Amino acid sequence: MRAGKKAMDGCDHKAAYSYLEVALSLLPSDHWERHYDLSLRLHFLMAVAANSSCQYDSAQLILHYIFENARCLEDKSPSLLFFSQILIVQGKANDAYNICSSTLIELGETIPNPDSVEPDTVNTEIAETISMYNQVCEDDNGWLKREVDDSKERIVDKFYGTIVTACYFSNRKKMLAYFACKGFQLSLRNGVCQHTPSNAIHFAHVAFATMKDQNAVVVYRMAKNIMSLLDRVDVGDQIPNVYFSFYGTIAWRFEPIQSCTNFLRQGFESGLTCGKSEDGFHCAIHAIKFAIFGGENLMSLLKEIDYYLHQLETSYNNALARNFMLNHRETVSTLIDKGSATAIEAKASFPSNHPGESAVIVHQAIRMYWLGWAERCTHLIEKNWNMIEQSGPYLSCIVNFYYALNSLDMAKKNKKATKNRYSAETAMAVIRCAAVNSEWNFAGKLHLLEAELSSFMYKPPEKFHETMALYESAIAYAKNSGFIHEHGLACEKAGLYVKKVGYVQKAMEYFNQAKESYSAWGSRLKVDFIQNELHKCHLSTPCLPQQSFLSPHVW
């Protein structure tokens, strides 16, 4: 058994399972009666090693041996928790929720009827939790220095963290918020343990979603303060979960998206190293999502996604992660070459009413935008707003950005101009709020939308200089923030605008900048589009606009 534990510490889970299997074979047939504690520890370690080495059926069989032979709930609880986490990965979040809920009740926790948890209840719980946090931190963060000693309190902490995840994947939004509050409150009352950071970050995510932009900075600072625990508390295998929860759901509102992406990739590596592959792949899913919308090179992303898919097909049985990766892959493939040479047959297919369905809708809409299918894009988004909101705040922001761009494109073509202008302004309000907390991630998007709105509202020479200043600002923000695809998009839109004015030579300069950016992004789709625009410019007769509204200092 010692050899098995040492192999697990060294992340050699297959060897660990072999050693532990030998250890079990050396015990007498009545080992559960004669060597109860040893049998309990050995079986649990074997289940963990089996699961981490992709022997999933063996892991569940071993856990059921524990359920049959454990003498009390305290002895059974770690295995119930582990089994719940396995069920979530297998797409059985409802079963995981039921196990966590019943176990928490047996452990003395109160679980309300889901129908009784109303928005007002959640808001009250959030306010109470923030108040508790402020109170315990008044003594110079003395709470952060007090650690939990009671093993029961630690296991309750773990179950709250797991039931929050089960709520997310089973679409129990109100219960998710309730349990996130209760889990963090438990840590605030009893002190810090290795699960405190993940429970605290779960709460911060819920607080953001519920309070919208009220007190956003306060909640972010609280979450950042909790992250400092990672330097002091041994969080063990919780690193991938904490990174996923913080960098995947909170930090993007304030920190550069590229930084979040890098930490999430670290979370993936940590997950595979410590045997928490399910949390590791959660990190990988969000890392790829951020990398796509952060403008990373598409061919490099395609290779990275294919690496993850290979791991999921050969070493890890995680259907949900595979579907998310396939959804991302289709978007990347479309952006590269419409999938003509990069597509594969496998497509994402989520269970009915799974949150992944909303991500599929989001990516379909974004693919339609870049393909130039304006009316299809608008129809898909407007038909599925409720589902899109289930995809999470970040993807909702991204959809609003493309929806506003698309609405303005249609308005310029005199297609329901009033309605599309209103739709664009409504979507812009979302981006404007996001830009308050993160200029890096959202100011360039906002300025591009403002430029597009101005170009629609005013016919040159009216507001020409102001409109060009907004385009130039969008270009500069995109370049400084490293969003090469948005730099290309801003240059493309500026080129189309000055071309319409009649300044063909300047349009060609913008188009060449866009072509350079799209080429660096790896999008042959957009390079071909810009090349076609350049060809049109070459065929047209240059016509300088009136100097009364075109001033060289604008550029």
Steps between C-alpha positions, in 0.01 A plus 500: 500500500788739573638435153157576355471828689852599393413425136185715533706784646718469192191504274564145374142389550521177300794378708320614814196291412717194438676538836173551684342203325785282625456642850129408494576146384721450809213570741293213639151437363341652812715812487201733540436348844859449616675795331221752455701827497764357269235361264319833490816699418623243248172482308466876480856541371435226245184675378688826455791329324264304274306811401818700438639223280174484299376170650160655562295182542748367754491829691121489535503132596750572777293792626195276526704258713562793734130595507412142593760463774553844654369508857387862522427805287828666601692206353281486190494876427833534312395221265153650449663831416740338254217302340300824457792662320528199268128520422529867403775416252281222357218749438289372791480827690150429632622180668798687642269771635279244672796329667649830621165628623411188698851477648498864611166441673647197681796715601260744669466766230163646403403465134195706402238398249617639163159662445547706817828656383393822328719782363436701817628207706818488294552877524462482878751216524751690286464815712543298820808325363668826400418643842651192669813533287542868589458423871752216517754705304481801733775356719763535228394180326525295818249257353747416224741379768253267676481147362226239538587212732173304489507227231120512475506870416759429231286233335194728511710767327583250226138400446390863465765552233390191309126566522559847351659334196215248482249788508675670210495192277140416591371856442403565865591869495322606818637208697848564362491852642361377832763228546783731393399741777464226762832341412694824542309589815615170650863596439443848640361349822743215548826611344712414200553159343627386161149536352447858620644663184271305265191564715586870523551530124170318438331760718673790322381366165141482627526849649614640164218329313234613746611854579595574138737798518416612853800464732688312226836641609431410864422138413803476270729627775352245738564220249854625437560509874382139526740402223785611728418191707666290231838625624429389857245219514579159355210472257629171364307391193273807511725715281327412168154560654605833649667614177195398298264681737702821533668547163219336304203681654618813684842638406413570134288793620812679629818330378637458145337200336841372392611480864186304589567264209854428619387423855227271369757307297701461820183373664468233231855379554446500876179300461670224303795497738295465820243259359220758468457466126136615509599835653800516270280470194264766639804729497592392147149569370506855635860553386404415141188716521703802617775428249252505211352834603841630604621467142763229537634342181229271366727227367676474837161482670387226264806293591439561870135396473596186308747417777221526758267292284767233462541486877123476544469220245795292618551566870208681661131414487348847518219537248408853612853633453518333160178668388618843613829448317320388184285814516811717530672307223218563255525874565878504451474288186234733356709807571805346335352387168125441543599147595591412143829334598491505879155365593438155649185290502451495878274780631395609848185333629386587852215338694170686488482804734873481572683837537725393213209551260520874561871499413415328171251778417755769587767350277255447214406869515863614504589272210208646306625853568849435369358315199295810416162337553347806663131411495559141615719628783238749620219245476695240698591743778156658534335158503728369775572793736383307806724206416795728417478654847549151643841482331645730766583871529812492283341334199195722545729805473664360188163427339382853576810638329443303180125553514554878514745487208262284301200723574690806381612319184136424423387852588752642253334290232162655591373171643267594786731793577315636804458161661861398433635829632306451822626141527858618451472773764352252750785255440756782519382579852622156609846562351510850651443355849768236445750764384465688831686220679729388219611743233751238385234247408208720396594862418607414146173316442302795632683756284452286190126479569485876558683557170259270317199670657637843405567387143139387478349808666687771311564543131841661425607769532291509819696359798767363266796592721326370813417171330856452374635578846285219641625256235860596574440459872353153445800405287742625764325323788487171309869524416607591854289222653630239257161425343635451151166386357325810633783714365432350159125550544539866603729566201251322271209711626702822474598405145140438400401834647761712319443302181134596514606861547707466185854500634607176333872533564448536874256210492769284342740593780247386760422184305870413479530543877194276544648240264825497698315451829267232364798318351678503836177378661503209256162568336510425130126567504555867586816538294303396192223746589746789533682398185168529317447850644848601387423367153186715488707803603751436222217485250339822620607850405662681793289791604620734774224635723464868564780643714241685706433185698809287433795619705841326489546533877218251553744225399 
